[in-house]
Amino acid sequence: MIFEGGNRAQFAANLARARRKFSLMHELGCDTMLLCSNVQADCSADVDLQVADLRALATLAEQENIKIGYEALAWGTHVNRWHQAWERVKAVDSPAMGIVLDSFHILSLGDDLSRLHEVPMDKITFLQLADAPLMKMDVLEWSRHFRCFPGQGELPLVEFSRELTRLGYRGPWSLEIFNDGFRASPNGATAKDGYRSLLWLEEQTRRTLGQTDADLFNPAPLPTFNGTEFIEFAASPAEAKKLSAMLEGMGFRLAGMHRSKQVALWNNGGAR
């Protein structure tokens, strides 16, 4: 929904549309709406007007017990950095409006979270995560076709999630992934990959952060390695002859054959 600083003749219709969205949200049991920054070329650069528009929406949302998360798109016309979104949300000063932090929109522009300590953690509505390979291209095309799961790209996602966790963010983590392979993949396999990527990111965040009260994935310790019982080789008949000769040359001796399978046991002291 195009909103802040948009066409004045369209503003009343935008509010009416928001009311309809809120009504639908109540039917679905939803209480949070994401609002992206305006991308229209002719939208107003007047910050006061943008804040007034957002405040009107926040007032309506507060009446409906709805929370609005305002997100700065990397290609937003006037609001394309997360701290610009925060400046407007701070000016709106409504309990019904916070910001959404999207790792791709932030990191793709070379931005970081160095000013995040200025933001109360309860004003971060939720978190969107995506990795991506580093590419020099239009950021919109990069976003639409090359986002991937955490750990599959080259963005500093561990540092990103670590800083959020260190500052006290305990809200939901979500994935927002766009790429052509993702869209063509089976849903079940994609869901498992996404879940694994979140577990990986949580584990890496916990390991690099150290002591924390955050409920992050903590896998069981790896089993202790106490030695090797045996090594098994698979070989064709021709390869098996060469392997047998090699083992004999290393001091191994044929200890026996399997009763029903073409399996041979070779020993050399305690090595099998």
Buried (B, 14 or more C-beta within 10 A) or exposed (E): EBBBBBEEEEBEEBBEBBEEBBEEBEEEEEEBBBBBBBBEEEBBEEBEBBBBBBBBBBBBBBEBEBBBBBBBBBBBBBBBBBBBBBBBBBBBEBEBBBBBBBBBBBBBBEBBBEEBEEBEBEBBBBBBBBBBEEBEEEBEEBBEBBBBBBBBBEBEBBBBBBBBBBBBBEBEBBBBBBBEEBEEEEEEEBEEBBEEBBBBBBBBBBEEBEEEEBEBEEEEEEEEEEEEEEEEEEEEEEEBEEBBEEBEEEEBEEEEEEEEEEEBEBBEEEEB
